């Protein structure tokens, strides 16, 4: 039962004629038992489940309209191309971008970051230049910059976080110096749930004419994103965390930035012309960055996922998840012997915790016996774990289909872990 009663979040969802029961009914995978217990899926930061609308859109494309895109003159190719480009328009509106040409389809957030690193940042780097990130980044927003620094002699500068898992903004601002060439910051931490003050971060960087990229993998599914209001140069996110299929991601880039970038990969569909005698000229963005046959079915699935999110309303989703996370955070912290890792004032989607004397992998295993699926490990954020002096945490992460009853199941599972380990 919802301990908050008939809240604004519930009313907001009901205003869209979708109750939580209606929403859950859209996810067949949730209607099953694991080890005899009703499944409670709390591993959404790793990957969210998929609604029927997404599966049906992908199935319909393959059954009725599938063909390769852009190059065919026949009817199926035209239908498939239209569906693919319609999805681009949906992403553009979802992010508040100015034009469809600013939306590049990639394989995921990781590829989007690598594309920017190698196509935009690398040509602008010299030995001694600096790239500024934070201590709460996912590996995908660390390793590409480390590789780039090794290749160019540039330096990776890391802004600190405090004991609550919040970015230390005074230190961040002081680290922006004359050698800073690029800033790349996570919007919402996957390991801590911290929501970074990205508008302020962009403002500080832009005041010094430094380009900024935001890693929105954990933000886009949970909160409204408006890239023009933020003023960032690049924004990346993944389809599979937004109720869409795997293998698809989005790179938003301001048009003037993308137009000034060389290709990331060479191949079909990214060229204007190819000649053995006169060389190759490249297509304009976004085609310049979408070499080869893309994940056509996956992109259409992402478009369907955005339609599904819009039908509920991202503001209603954010409000509902905020109540779930607040309740879960409060109640997990009340259990003796449990320690929260990440207690930022502004959080989204994630409750990371430790139980005294129990390895997180054992926590995850016992919770699985109770039907509760959580993540256990370093969450591809080992520097965060080092910052807090732990090898790993157990992580419960939430989506719009989760309920207060499922938080209760998590709490009961944690008590079970404590009982097993005495």
TORLODO-300259 format. One record per residue (C-alpha): residue number from 1; residue in three letters; x, y, z. Coordinates in Angstrom, 1 decimal, padded with zeros to 4 digits. Layout:
TORVO   n res   east  north     up
TORVO NUM ALA      X      Y      Z
...
END
This chain:
TORVO   n res   east  north     up
TORVO   1 UNK  000.0  000.0  000.0
TORVO   2 UNK  001.2  003.5 -000.8
TORVO   3 UNK  002.2  005.0  002.6
TORVO   4 UNK  001.9  008.5  001.2
TORVO   5 UNK -001.8  008.0  000.3
TORVO   6 UNK -003.3  009.7 -002.7
TORVO   7 UNK -000.3  011.8 -003.7
TORVO   8 UNK  000.3  014.3 -006.4
TORVO   9 UNK  002.4  011.7 -008.2
TORVO  10 UNK -000.5  009.2 -008.4
TORVO  11 UNK -002.9  012.0 -009.5
TORVO  12 UNK -000.4  013.0 -012.2
TORVO  13 UNK -000.3  009.5 -013.6
TORVO  14 UNK -004.0  009.0 -013.3
TORVO  15 UNK -004.5  012.3 -015.2
TORVO  16 UNK -002.9  010.5 -018.1
TORVO  17 UNK -005.5  007.8 -017.8
TORVO  18 UNK -002.9  005.2 -016.8
TORVO  19 UNK -002.8  003.7 -013.3
TORVO  20 UNK  000.2  001.9 -011.9
TORVO  21 UNK -001.7 -001.4 -012.5
TORVO  22 UNK -002.3 -000.3 -016.1
TORVO  23 UNK  001.3  000.5 -016.5
TORVO  24 UNK  002.5 -002.8 -015.1
TORVO  25 UNK  000.1 -004.7 -017.3
TORVO  26 UNK  002.1 -003.4 -020.3
TORVO  27 UNK  005.1 -005.4 -019.1
TORVO  28 UNK  004.5 -009.2 -019.5
TORVO  29 UNK  007.9 -010.0 -017.9
TORVO  30 UNK  006.8 -008.6 -014.6
TORVO  31 UNK  004.0 -011.1 -014.3
TORVO  32 UNK  006.0 -014.1 -013.2
TORVO  33 UNK  007.4 -015.8 -010.1
TORVO  34 UNK  011.1 -016.2 -009.4
TORVO  35 UNK  012.0 -019.1 -007.1
TORVO  36 UNK  008.3 -019.3 -006.1
TORVO  37 UNK  008.1 -015.6 -005.2
TORVO  38 UNK  006.5 -012.8 -007.2
TORVO  39 UNK  009.2 -011.0 -009.3
TORVO  40 UNK  010.3 -007.6 -007.9
TORVO  41 UNK  012.5 -006.1 -010.6
TORVO  42 UNK  014.8 -003.4 -009.1
TORVO  43 UNK  017.7 -003.5 -011.6
TORVO  44 UNK  016.4 -000.7 -013.8
TORVO  45 UNK  019.6  001.3 -013.8
TORVO  46 UNK  021.2 -001.6 -015.6
TORVO  47 UNK  018.4 -002.0 -018.1
TORVO  48 UNK  014.6 -001.4 -017.9
TORVO  49 UNK  012.0 -003.8 -019.0
TORVO  50 UNK  010.1 -003.3 -022.3
TORVO  51 UNK  006.4 -002.5 -022.7
TORVO  52 UNK  004.2 -004.3 -025.2
TORVO  53 UNK  004.1 -001.1 -027.3
TORVO  54 UNK  007.8 -001.3 -028.0
TORVO  55 UNK  007.7 -005.1 -028.8
TORVO  56 UNK  004.7 -004.6 -031.1
TORVO  57 UNK  006.3 -001.7 -033.0
TORVO  58 UNK  009.4 -003.7 -033.6
TORVO  59 UNK  007.4 -006.8 -034.5
TORVO  60 UNK  005.2 -004.8 -036.9
TORVO  61 UNK  008.2 -003.3 -038.7
TORVO  62 UNK  009.7 -006.7 -039.2
TORVO  63 UNK  006.4 -008.3 -040.3
TORVO  64 UNK  005.1 -005.6 -042.6
TORVO  65 UNK  007.6 -002.9 -043.5
TORVO  66 UNK  011.2 -004.0 -043.1
TORVO  67 UNK  013.9 -003.2 -045.6
TORVO  68 UNK  017.2 -001.4 -045.7
TORVO  69 UNK  016.8  002.4 -045.5
TORVO  70 UNK  017.8  005.5 -047.4
TORVO  71 UNK  019.0  003.8 -050.5
TORVO  72 UNK  016.1  001.9 -051.8
TORVO  73 UNK  013.4  003.2 -054.2
TORVO  74 UNK  011.0  000.4 -053.5
TORVO  75 UNK  008.0  000.7 -051.2
TORVO  76 UNK  009.3 -001.3 -048.3
TORVO  77 UNK  012.5  000.7 -048.2
TORVO  78 UNK  010.5  003.9 -048.2
TORVO  79 UNK  008.3  002.7 -045.4
TORVO  80 UNK  011.3  001.6 -043.4
TORVO  81 UNK  013.1  004.8 -044.0
TORVO  82 UNK  010.1  006.8 -042.9
TORVO  83 UNK  009.7  004.8 -039.7
TORVO  84 UNK  013.5  005.3 -038.9
TORVO  85 UNK  013.4  009.0 -039.6
TORVO  86 UNK  010.1  009.5 -037.7
TORVO  87 UNK  011.9  008.0 -034.7
TORVO  88 UNK  014.7  010.7 -035.1
TORVO  89 UNK  012.0  013.3 -034.9
TORVO  90 UNK  010.6  011.8 -031.8
TORVO  91 UNK  014.0  011.9 -030.1
TORVO  92 UNK  014.5  015.5 -031.2
TORVO  93 UNK  011.3  016.5 -029.6
TORVO  94 UNK  012.0  014.4 -026.5
TORVO  95 UNK  015.3  016.2 -025.9
TORVO  96 UNK  014.1  019.7 -027.0
TORVO  97 UNK  016.7  019.8 -029.8
TORVO  98 UNK  016.4  022.4 -032.5
TORVO  99 UNK  016.5  020.1 -035.6
TORVO 100 UNK  016.4  016.5 -036.5
TORVO 101 UNK  019.9  016.7 -038.0
TORVO 102 UNK  021.3  017.2 -034.4
TORVO 103 UNK  020.2  013.6 -033.5
TORVO 104 UNK  022.8  010.8 -034.3
TORVO 105 UNK  021.8  007.2 -033.7
TORVO 106 UNK  024.6  005.1 -032.2
TORVO 107 UNK  024.8  001.8 -030.4
TORVO 108 UNK  024.6  003.3 -026.9
TORVO 109 UNK  025.8  006.0 -024.5
TORVO 110 UNK  029.3  004.4 -024.6
TORVO 111 UNK  029.6  004.8 -028.4
TORVO 112 UNK  028.2  008.3 -028.3
TORVO 113 UNK  030.9  009.4 -025.8
TORVO 114 UNK  033.7  007.6 -027.8
TORVO 115 UNK  032.4  009.4 -031.0
TORVO 116 UNK  032.7  012.8 -029.4
TORVO 117 UNK  036.1  011.9 -027.8
TORVO 118 UNK  037.7  010.9 -031.1
TORVO 119 UNK  035.9  013.1 -033.6
TORVO 120 UNK  035.4  016.3 -031.7
TORVO 121 UNK  037.9  016.4 -028.8
TORVO 122 UNK  041.0  014.7 -030.1
TORVO 123 UNK  041.7  017.1 -033.0
TORVO 124 UNK  041.5  019.9 -030.5
TORVO 125 UNK  044.0  018.5 -027.9
TORVO 126 UNK  047.6  019.2 -027.4
TORVO 127 UNK  050.1  017.9 -024.8
TORVO 128 UNK  049.3  019.4 -021.4
TORVO 129 UNK  045.6  020.2 -022.2
TORVO 130 UNK  043.0  019.1 -019.8
TORVO 131 UNK  039.7  017.3 -019.8
TORVO 132 UNK  037.5  017.7 -016.7
TORVO 133 UNK  035.3  015.0 -015.4
TORVO 134 UNK  034.0  014.1 -011.9
TORVO 135 UNK  034.7  011.4 -009.4
TORVO 136 UNK  031.3  009.9 -009.9
TORVO 137 UNK  031.6  008.9 -013.5
TORVO 138 UNK  030.7  005.6 -015.1
TORVO 139 UNK  033.6  003.8 -016.7
TORVO 140 UNK  032.3  004.8 -020.1
TORVO 141 UNK  032.9  008.5 -019.2
TORVO 142 UNK  036.4  007.8 -017.9
TORVO 143 UNK  038.1  005.2 -020.1
TORVO 144 UNK  037.7  007.0 -023.4
TORVO 145 UNK  039.3  010.1 -021.9
TORVO 146 UNK  042.1  008.1 -020.4
TORVO 147 UNK  042.8  006.6 -023.8
TORVO 148 UNK  042.7  010.0 -025.4
TORVO 149 UNK  045.1  011.4 -022.8
TORVO 150 UNK  047.6  008.5 -023.4
TORVO 151 UNK  047.5  009.2 -027.2
TORVO 152 UNK  047.9  013.0 -026.9
TORVO 153 UNK  049.7  013.8 -023.7
TORVO 154 UNK  046.6  015.6 -022.4
TORVO 155 UNK  045.6  015.3 -018.7
TORVO 156 UNK  042.4  014.0 -017.1
TORVO 157 UNK  041.3  016.2 -014.2
TORVO 158 UNK  038.8  014.8 -011.7
TORVO 159 UNK  036.5  017.0 -009.6
TORVO 160 UNK  035.9  015.6 -006.1
TORVO 161 UNK  032.7  014.6 -004.5
TORVO 162 UNK  031.8  014.8 -000.8
TORVO 163 UNK  030.7  012.1  001.7
TORVO 164 UNK  027.1  012.4  000.5
TORVO 165 UNK  028.1  011.7 -003.1
TORVO 166 UNK  027.6  015.3 -004.2
TORVO 167 UNK  029.9  017.1 -006.6
TORVO 168 UNK  032.0  019.8 -004.7
TORVO 169 UNK  031.0  022.7 -006.9
TORVO 170 UNK  033.6  025.1 -005.5
TORVO 171 UNK  036.4  022.7 -006.3
TORVO 172 UNK  034.9  021.9 -009.7
TORVO 173 UNK  034.9  025.6 -010.6
TORVO 174 UNK  038.5  026.0 -009.5
TORVO 175 UNK  039.6  023.1 -011.6
TORVO 176 UNK  038.4  024.9 -014.8
TORVO 177 UNK  041.6  026.5 -016.0
TORVO 178 UNK  043.2  027.9 -019.1
TORVO 179 UNK  044.2  024.4 -020.3
TORVO 180 UNK  040.7  022.9 -019.9
TORVO 181 UNK  039.5  022.0 -023.4
TORVO 182 UNK  036.5  019.9 -022.6
TORVO 183 UNK  034.1  019.1 -019.8
TORVO 184 UNK  032.2  015.7 -019.7
TORVO 185 UNK  029.9  015.1 -016.7
TORVO 186 UNK  027.3  012.6 -015.8
TORVO 187 UNK  023.8  014.0 -015.3
TORVO 188 UNK  022.7  011.4 -012.8
TORVO 189 UNK  025.1  009.0 -011.2
TORVO 190 UNK  024.4  005.3 -011.9
TORVO 191 UNK  026.1  004.2 -008.6
TORVO 192 UNK  024.8  006.9 -006.2
TORVO 193 UNK  021.7  008.4 -007.9
TORVO 194 UNK  023.1  011.9 -007.4
TORVO 195 UNK  021.6  014.5 -009.7
TORVO 196 UNK  024.3  016.9 -010.7
TORVO 197 UNK  023.6  020.6 -011.1
TORVO 198 UNK  024.2  020.3 -014.8
TORVO 199 UNK  022.8  023.7 -015.8
TORVO 200 UNK  025.3  025.4 -013.4
TORVO 201 UNK  028.1  023.2 -014.7
TORVO 202 UNK  027.3  024.2 -018.3
TORVO 203 UNK  027.1  027.8 -017.3
TORVO 204 UNK  030.5  027.8 -015.7
TORVO 205 UNK  032.1  026.1 -018.7
TORVO 206 UNK  030.4  028.2 -021.3
TORVO 207 UNK  031.5  031.4 -019.5
TORVO 208 UNK  035.0  030.2 -020.4
TORVO 209 UNK  034.0  029.1 -023.9
TORVO 210 UNK  034.6  025.4 -023.1
TORVO 211 UNK  032.4  022.8 -024.8
TORVO 212 UNK  030.4  020.4 -022.5
TORVO 213 UNK  029.0  016.9 -022.9
TORVO 214 UNK  026.4  015.5 -020.5
TORVO 215 UNK  026.1  011.7 -019.9
TORVO 216 UNK  022.3  011.3 -019.6
TORVO 217 UNK  022.1  007.5 -019.5
TORVO 218 UNK  020.5  007.6 -016.0
TORVO 219 UNK  018.7  010.9 -016.5
TORVO 220 UNK  016.7  010.7 -019.7
TORVO 221 UNK  014.4  007.8 -018.4
TORVO 222 UNK  013.7  009.7 -015.1
TORVO 223 UNK  013.5  013.5 -015.7
TORVO 224 UNK  012.8  016.1 -018.3
TORVO 225 UNK  015.7  017.0 -020.5
TORVO 226 UNK  015.9  020.1 -022.6
TORVO 227 UNK  019.2  020.4 -024.3
TORVO 228 UNK  018.6  023.9 -025.6
TORVO 229 UNK  017.7  025.1 -022.1
TORVO 230 UNK  020.7  023.4 -020.6
TORVO 231 UNK  023.0  024.9 -023.3
TORVO 232 UNK  025.2  021.8 -023.6
TORVO 233 UNK  027.1  021.0 -026.7
TORVO 234 UNK  026.5  017.2 -026.6
TORVO 235 UNK  024.1  014.9 -024.7
TORVO 236 UNK  024.1  011.1 -024.8
TORVO 237 UNK  021.7  008.4 -023.6
TORVO 238 UNK  020.8  004.7 -024.2
TORVO 239 UNK  017.5  003.3 -025.5
TORVO 240 UNK  017.5  000.2 -023.2
TORVO 241 UNK  017.4  002.2 -020.0
TORVO 242 UNK  014.4  004.2 -021.5
TORVO 243 UNK  012.2  001.1 -022.0
TORVO 244 UNK  013.5  000.6 -025.5
TORVO 245 UNK  015.7 -002.1 -027.0
TORVO 246 UNK  019.4 -002.7 -026.6
TORVO 247 UNK  021.9 -001.7 -029.2
TORVO 248 UNK  020.6  001.8 -029.8
TORVO 249 UNK  021.7  005.1 -028.3
TORVO 250 UNK  021.5  008.7 -029.1
TORVO 251 UNK  024.1  011.4 -029.4
TORVO 252 UNK  022.7  014.9 -029.5
TORVO 253 UNK  025.1  017.5 -030.8
TORVO 254 UNK  024.6  021.1 -031.6
TORVO 255 UNK  024.5  021.4 -035.3
TORVO 256 UNK  027.4  023.7 -035.7
TORVO 257 UNK  029.5  021.2 -033.6
TORVO 258 UNK  028.5  018.2 -035.6
TORVO 259 UNK  029.0  020.0 -038.9
TORVO 260 UNK  032.6  020.8 -037.9
TORVO 261 UNK  033.5  017.2 -036.9
TORVO 262 UNK  035.1  014.6 -039.2
TORVO 263 UNK  033.6  011.1 -039.5
TORVO 264 UNK  034.0  008.6 -036.6
TORVO 265 UNK  033.7  005.6 -038.9
TORVO 266 UNK  033.9  005.1 -042.6
TORVO 267 UNK  031.4  003.0 -044.7
TORVO 268 UNK  028.2  003.1 -046.6
TORVO 269 UNK  025.6  005.8 -046.2
TORVO 270 UNK  028.0  008.3 -044.6
TORVO 271 UNK  029.4  009.7 -047.9
TORVO 272 UNK  028.5  012.3 -050.5
TORVO 273 UNK  030.8  010.7 -053.1
TORVO 274 UNK  033.6  008.2 -053.3
TORVO 275 UNK  036.3  008.0 -056.0
TORVO 276 UNK  039.6  006.3 -056.4
TORVO 277 UNK  040.9  009.3 -058.2
TORVO 278 UNK  039.3  012.2 -056.4
TORVO 279 UNK  038.9  010.7 -052.9
TORVO 280 UNK  035.8  010.8 -050.7
TORVO 281 UNK  033.6  013.5 -049.6
TORVO 282 UNK  031.3  013.1 -046.6
TORVO 283 UNK  027.6  013.5 -046.1
TORVO 284 UNK  026.2  016.1 -043.7
TORVO 285 UNK  025.3  015.2 -040.2
TORVO 286 UNK  023.7  013.0 -039.0
TORVO 287 UNK  024.4  010.6 -041.9
TORVO 288 UNK  028.1  011.4 -041.6
TORVO 289 UNK  028.2  009.6 -038.3
TORVO 290 UNK  025.9  006.6 -039.1
TORVO 291 UNK  028.1  004.5 -041.3
TORVO 292 UNK  026.8  001.2 -042.5
TORVO 293 UNK  023.3 -000.3 -042.0
TORVO 294 UNK  022.0  001.0 -038.6
TORVO 295 UNK  019.9 -000.8 -036.1
TORVO 296 UNK  016.7  000.0 -038.0
TORVO 297 UNK  014.4 -002.1 -035.9
TORVO 298 UNK  015.9 -000.9 -032.6
TORVO 299 UNK  015.6  002.7 -033.6
TORVO 300 UNK  011.9  002.2 -034.4
TORVO 301 UNK  011.6  000.5 -031.0
TORVO 302 UNK  013.2  003.5 -029.3
TORVO 303 UNK  010.7  005.8 -031.0
TORVO 304 UNK  007.9  003.6 -029.7
TORVO 305 UNK  009.4  003.8 -026.2
TORVO 306 UNK  009.4  007.6 -026.3
TORVO 307 UNK  005.8  007.5 -027.4
TORVO 308 UNK  005.0  005.3 -024.4
TORVO 309 UNK  006.9  007.5 -022.0
TORVO 310 UNK  005.1  010.6 -023.4
TORVO 311 UNK  001.7  008.9 -023.0
TORVO 312 UNK  002.4  008.8 -019.2
TORVO 313 UNK  004.3  012.0 -019.0
TORVO 314 UNK  007.9  012.3 -018.0
TORVO 315 UNK  006.9  014.7 -015.2
TORVO 316 UNK  004.5  012.2 -013.8
TORVO 317 UNK  007.2  009.5 -014.0
TORVO 318 UNK  009.7  011.7 -012.2
TORVO 319 UNK  007.2  012.5 -009.4
TORVO 320 UNK  006.2  008.8 -008.9
TORVO 321 UNK  009.8  007.6 -008.9
TORVO 322 UNK  010.8  010.4 -006.5
TORVO 323 UNK  008.3  009.1 -004.0
TORVO 324 UNK  009.5  005.5 -004.4
TORVO 325 UNK  013.1  006.4 -004.0
TORVO 326 UNK  012.5  008.7 -001.0
TORVO 327 UNK  010.5  006.0  000.8
TORVO 328 UNK  013.0  003.3  000.0
TORVO 329 UNK  015.9  005.5  001.1
TORVO 330 UNK  014.2  006.4  004.4
TORVO 331 UNK  013.2  002.8  005.2
TORVO 332 UNK  016.5  001.1  004.2
TORVO 333 UNK  018.4  003.6  006.4
TORVO 334 UNK  016.2  002.6  009.4
TORVO 335 UNK  017.3 -001.0  009.3
TORVO 336 UNK  020.1 -001.7  011.8
TORVO 337 UNK  023.4 -002.7  010.3
TORVO 338 UNK  022.6 -001.2  006.9
TORVO 339 UNK  024.6  001.7  005.4
TORVO 340 UNK  023.6  003.9  002.5
TORVO 341 UNK  026.2  004.8  000.0
TORVO 342 UNK  025.1  008.1 -001.6
TORVO 343 UNK  022.9  010.4  000.3
TORVO 344 UNK  022.8  013.4 -001.9
TORVO 345 UNK  020.0  015.9 -001.4
TORVO 346 UNK  019.0  015.6 -005.0
TORVO 347 UNK  018.7  012.0 -006.1
TORVO 348 UNK  017.0  009.9 -008.8
TORVO 349 UNK  016.2  006.3 -009.2
TORVO 350 UNK  018.9  004.6 -007.1
TORVO 351 UNK  019.4  003.3 -003.5
TORVO 352 UNK  022.9  001.8 -003.0
TORVO 353 UNK  023.6  000.1  000.3
TORVO 354 UNK  025.8 -002.2  002.4
TORVO 355 UNK  024.9 -004.6  005.1
TORVO 356 UNK  027.4 -005.0  007.9
TORVO 357 UNK  029.5 -008.2  007.5
TORVO 358 UNK  027.8 -009.3  004.2
TORVO 359 UNK  029.3 -009.1  000.8
TORVO 360 UNK  027.0 -007.3 -001.7
TORVO 361 UNK  027.1 -010.4 -003.9
TORVO 362 UNK  025.6 -012.5 -001.1
TORVO 363 UNK  023.0 -009.7 -000.5
TORVO 364 UNK  022.0 -010.0 -004.2
TORVO 365 UNK  021.9 -013.8 -004.1
TORVO 366 UNK  019.7 -013.9 -001.0
TORVO 367 UNK  017.4 -011.2 -002.4
TORVO 368 UNK  017.1 -013.2 -005.5
TORVO 369 UNK  015.9 -016.2 -003.4
TORVO 370 UNK  013.1 -013.8 -002.3
TORVO 371 UNK  012.3 -012.8 -005.9
TORVO 372 UNK  013.9 -009.4 -005.6
TORVO 373 UNK  016.3 -008.5 -008.4
TORVO 374 UNK  019.0 -006.0 -007.5
TORVO 375 UNK  022.5 -005.2 -008.8
TORVO 376 UNK  025.6 -006.2 -006.8
TORVO 377 UNK  029.1 -005.0 -007.7
TORVO 378 UNK  031.0 -001.9 -008.6
TORVO 379 UNK  028.4 -000.8 -011.2
TORVO 380 UNK  031.1  000.0 -013.7
TORVO 381 UNK  032.1  002.9 -011.4
TORVO 382 UNK  035.1  001.6 -009.5
TORVO 383 UNK  036.4  005.1 -008.7
TORVO 384 UNK  033.2  005.8 -006.8
TORVO 385 UNK  033.7  002.6 -004.8
TORVO 386 UNK  037.3  003.7 -004.0
TORVO 387 UNK  036.0  007.1 -002.9
TORVO 388 UNK  033.8  005.4 -000.3
TORVO 389 UNK  036.3  002.7  000.6
TORVO 390 UNK  034.2 -000.3 -000.5
TORVO 391 UNK  034.7 -002.9 -003.2
TORVO 392 UNK  031.0 -003.0 -004.2
TORVO 393 UNK  027.4 -002.1 -003.1
TORVO 394 UNK  024.0 -003.7 -003.5
TORVO 395 UNK  021.9 -001.4 -005.7
TORVO 396 UNK  018.1 -001.1 -006.0
TORVO 397 UNK  017.0  001.0 -008.9
TORVO 398 UNK  013.5  002.1 -009.8
TORVO 399 UNK  011.3  002.6 -012.8
TORVO 400 UNK  007.8  003.8 -013.3
TORVO 401 UNK  006.3  000.3 -013.0
TORVO 402 UNK  007.7 -000.2 -009.5
TORVO 403 UNK  005.4  000.1 -006.4
TORVO 404 UNK  005.5  000.7 -002.7
TORVO 405 UNK  004.6 -003.0 -002.2
TORVO 406 UNK  007.9 -003.8 -004.0
TORVO 407 UNK  009.8 -001.5 -001.7
TORVO 408 UNK  008.3 -003.5  001.2
TORVO 409 UNK  009.5 -006.7 -000.5
TORVO 410 UNK  013.0 -005.2 -000.7
TORVO 411 UNK  012.9 -004.3  003.0
TORVO 412 UNK  011.7 -007.8  003.9
TORVO 413 UNK  014.5 -009.2  001.8
TORVO 414 UNK  017.2 -007.2  003.6
TORVO 415 UNK  015.8 -008.4  006.9
TORVO 416 UNK  016.1 -011.9  005.6
TORVO 417 UNK  019.8 -011.3  004.7
TORVO 418 UNK  020.5 -010.1  008.2
TORVO 419 UNK  018.7 -013.2  009.6
TORVO 420 UNK  020.7 -015.6  007.5
TORVO 421 UNK  024.0 -013.9  008.4
TORVO 422 UNK  023.1 -013.5  012.1
END
